[in-house]
Amino acid sequence: MIRTIEIPVVMLTIVDNKNMGFALGASDYITKPVEKARLVSLLNKYRCGDDTCPILVVEDDHATRKMMTEMLDGHGWEVIEAANGRIALERIGRKTSYRDPAGFNDARY
């Protein structure tokens, strides 16, 4: 079983409420819109030490998820995409009965 507590979570959101983000367990917090250079710089402090490190992008909006993937691709990140939290947990190898409150359980990725 993967211990998710050891996985850094960077919250990227339109909601400007860092306290809530940190209370939810975020390691870092950025508000949208975000510039590519700022995002890459922030994420670099979580690098794994290899030439290419895995990163999981969880975003329900397909276009935004693809934009984030393009921002990180080629900067030493192996991007793994997920359309919601349930899919994200499956991607990291943890099966769950998570019910997505936003209703994106059947989202295609």
N, C-alpha and C positions, 0 to 999 in steps of 0.2 A: 504494500500500500504506500502510495506517495504521501509524504507529509507536506500538505499545502502551506502550513505555517512558515515553512522555510523559503517559500517562493515570494520574491518581492512583487508587489502589486503597485503599478503606477496608474493612478486614476486620471483619466483625461476626459473632462466633462465641461458642459456649458454652465453648470451650477458653480458659482463662486462661493464655496463653503468648505474651506480646507479643514476646519474642525470636524465637520461631519465625515469627510473623507478619511481623516486619520482615525476617527472613532470607529469607522468601518474596517480598519486594518490596512489602509493604504500605506505604502512605504514612501510614496511621493504623490504629489497632486499638481496637475496643470489644468488651466482652463482653456477651452477652445475659443477661437481658433488658435492653433499653435504653428509656429514656423518650424520648418524641417530642421534647421541648425539647432534650435533650442531643444527640440525633442531628442535628437540624436545625442546632443551633449548631455542631457539629463540621463538618458538611458545608459550611456557609457559607464556610469558609476556602478552599474549592475552587471557588467560584462562577466562572462564565465572564465575568461583567461585563455580560451582557445581562439583561433583565427575567426571562426564562425560560431556564434552562440544562438541557441534557440530563443525565440520570443513569441509569446502567444498574444495575438491581437483579438480582443473580444469586442465586437461591435455589431449591433443588430442591423444597421443600415449598410446595405451591400456596397454602395458607392463610397461611403466613408471608410469602410473596412479596406476596400481596394486602394484608396488613396493612402491610408496609413501603411499598408503593405509596400506600396511603391516608395514611400518616404524612407522606409527602413531597409528595403532590399538594396544590396550593394554596399552597405555600410557595416558589414560584418555580422549581420543578423540573419538567421534562418527563420523566416516568418511562418508561423503556423496560425491559421485563421479559424475563428469560431464566431457563429452568429448569435450565440447566447451563452449564459452561464452553464447550462447543462452540457452543451457541446464542448465548452471549454474544459470542463472537468473530465469529459470522455477523452479529449485530446491529451490530457496529461496522465491518462491511464487510471482514472478513478471513476468507477461506475457509481451513479447516484440516482436518487429518486427526486432530484431537484425539480420543483415546479416553478417555471419562470413567471413572475408576477406580471410581466409585460405581455405575456401571451405569445412569445416567439418560440415555443417548444417545437413547432413543426417547420421552423425556418430552414431553408436549404442553404448550403454553403458551397 
